Amino acid sequence: MLQILPSSISNLIAAGEVVGRPASVVKELLENAIDAGGKNISVIILDAGRTLIQVIDDGCGMTDEEAALCFERHSTSKIATAQDLERISTYGFRGEALASIAAVAEVTLKTRKQEEEIGTQVIISESGISSQEAVSTPVGSNFAIRNLFFNVPARRKFLKSDNAELRHIIAEFTRVAITRPGIAMRLTVNGKDIYSLRAVADAKHRIHDIFGREVINELVDVKTETSVVRITGYIGKPEDARKTLGNQFFFVNGRYFRSPYFHKAVCKPYDKLIPDGYTPTYFLFLETPFDKVDVNIHPAKTEVKFEDESMIFEILMACIREALGKNSFIPSIDFDTEGAVEIPSMSHKYDREGYIAPPKIDYDPLFNPFRESAFENAPKEPIIDRSEQYGILYEEQSAAVQNKILVIQKKYIVTPVKSGLLVINIRRANERILYERYLESVVEQQPITQQSLFPQTIKLSHEEYLIMIDSLSLTEKLGFDIRDFGNDSVIVYGLPDGFSADDEAVKIAVDALIASLKEDEYLSDNKPEIAANLAKSAAAGDKKALNQEEAQILVDQLFACRESSTAPDGRKCMSIITIEELEKRL
């Protein structure tokens, strides 16, 4: 039986499209404050927005009638005809935000126009005006949102921790703040100022005030202008690329938007310049005619559609490549793939823990294939031909000779064998060795922490700091000894055994840890995946050059592994360049 939903229910359904969490309210109210012409905007948060979200501006304010009308659905001053939808230049335009917020919270509005001597106060409860009266208030608007989702307990129940919700609020605040450097903005959380941003001349000064000098120092300018789009902004130097996502921003006509498609256009010119899994920093501002971009395809207005999308992709990619070229960032040779020789792949089985079980191989753990004396102590057992099943490697191990190891560019170990040259990828070998060590400690829940003689203090962004503080108990179980130092800083007292302890390596380890926590990679019960992530982070931070003795130890440890031929992610740890291949090249 068909029926018309009462407004009390339809309003809640509509509110769900706009108000997903406290950060959604902050975004909508901030955008309204900017559209109202505010030059000083304050955001006040209590209990991550559950108790209070207050946004105060010194904009144009509203009359008594407008103050009551603004909470009606689709009340807007920005759209009069269908053609206006093609020329949207403001943040808000649908008139849904305040009506949606009023449907799921208790709202108080105080507002006054410049020409009025006295303002008005409107109190909203359950989508209806419970009172409206004259009140003394400054010019502008003051919205106080209390008890968010008080009438939708299911929505309130599924909010995440205070730190997690606060991270989303900070993200929305910074996205708006970057685009409006000429507006002074303040964010106060539980009585403490998180950001107090002065009005500045340009976006670069605003980026400095939000992210600090360290981020500014890694940026280079980007600028191009075509008939289709004008692109300005900043991109990070390749050496400063990080695993942690967060400093990647696109804006079009002053509005933040997400675009995996354009993200590829930015990252492609960085091929060969940054390691796999790393992402450059970028702040890119696109300007295009308003009728060439549709911002009305998503309730939160974070997705947009360009008329000339593929052309803008090419222009953006060329623009990034030009900026990298001007600053002399020249691609290097990829030694991981250049002329690489394939090793036959092995079949894998999975046990109950998800661990990749290697084939059973009879071996003596005291046997070292790189020492001649090993043959004297080797067990006198029949020789089993495994070359057909596992490839030439098992046939060649016994042919390696001690003191004939060569380390090339900190990346490879090379040693002669009977059929040519055995080449070992140092980083992948490290990953395999550490993976098996970490898997055992994770399964047995007995992590080994390597304490540092000189604990290191690391300054984080406020978002990264909240992620880390929210996860200290988890990181301790993984072998990290990291403690809160306050003021968006942590102190690293120890790392899992196998991590390098030098300053740069510790920063890389913390960065990789935050990136994994952000993606919830350590929150699952997949123990092999956790061990693989730890191993990859540890190997990435170990960049020291190996001497011959250290290289020998690495080789010994690799061949003592249960699966020595591949890294945890399946990439090869070693390869053989045959005599025939050498003869072809020479």
Salt bridges, closest charged atoms under 4 A:
GLU31 OE2 - LYS27 NZ 3.00
ASP35 OD2 - LYS78 NZ 2.99
ASP84 OD1 - ARG87 NH2 3.34
GLU96 OE1 - ARG94 NH1 3.90
ASP162 OD1 - ARG50 NH1 2.35
GLU165 OE1 - ARG21 NE 3.02
GLU172 OE2 - ARG175 NH1 3.44
ASP193 OD2 - ARG186 NH1 2.49
ASP202 OD1 - HIS205 ND1 2.63
ASP209 OD2 - ARG198 NE 3.14
ASP209 OD1 - HIS208 ND1 3.26
ASP221 OD1 - LYS204 NZ 3.72
GLU225 OE1 - ARG230 NE 3.49
GLU287 OE2 - ARG230 NH1 3.17
GLU307 OE2 - LYS292 NZ 3.12
GLU309 OE1 - LYS305 NZ 3.44
GLU322 OE2 - LYS326 NZ 3.57
ASP334 OD2 - LYS272 NZ 3.78
ASP336 OD2 - ARG428 NH2 3.56
GLU342 OE2 - LYS572 NZ 3.56
GLU431 OE2 - ARG427 NE 3.98
GLU431 OE2 - ARG571 NH2 3.53
GLU436 OE2 - ARG432 NH1 3.09
GLU436 OE1 - ARG562 NE 3.76
GLU463 OE2 - LYS518 NZ 3.60
GLU464 OE2 - ARG242 NH2 3.16
ASP481 OD2 - ARG483 NH2 3.05
ASP488 OD1 - HIS462 ND1 2.70
ASP497 OD2 - ARG437 NH1 3.33
ASP511 OD1 - ARG242 NH2 2.74
GLU550 OE2 - LYS544 NZ 3.97
ASP556 OD2 - ARG371 NH2 3.87
ASP569 OD2 - ARG571 NE 2.81
